[in-house]
Amino acid sequence: MIELIYGSQIAPQLELPEIFSILKQAQVHNARAGISGVLLFNTRFFMQLLEGPELAVDQLYSRIEQDKRHVGIKLISRQTIKQRAFQHWSMALVTPGVNNLEILQKYCKSQDFSPLALSANQARGLLNELTAASPPSGERA
């Protein structure tokens, strides 16, 4: 089993309703493929942690790399894990905002969330703290 974290810029033409549509599709697909994880986004960036069977996660990441809705994808981390951190979520959703500004400032150099500047430990820590501080929305696995 592996955990993969990536960050990307959101394509300029992508609008909020489409992001929620993508999330719903991901939740259905991920549940079938045995993938769990969490998606964090703001108006400019995505950061996603995927966990599950190595082949399934790698295939999904390959599709994401080809997806024109992502710009400048950066692989932040890919590692073998013994247990999942987000086993109850086919794809949870968290968003940075005023309610969790203190957590963002702990991991990001500015108030503006940019996953492309985060290390693997920072990305993992940020996602763990944000999901602990405000329970994510999304489909349970």
Secondary structure as UniProt FT lines:
FT   STRAND          2..10
FT   TURN            12..13
FT   HELIX           16..33
FT   STRAND          36..41
FT   STRAND          45..52
FT   HELIX           54..66
FT   TURN            68..69
FT   STRAND          70..80
FT   TURN            87..88
FT   STRAND          89..94
FT   HELIX           98..100
FT   HELIX           101..107
FT   HELIX           115..117
FT   HELIX           120..133
FT   STRAND          137..140
//
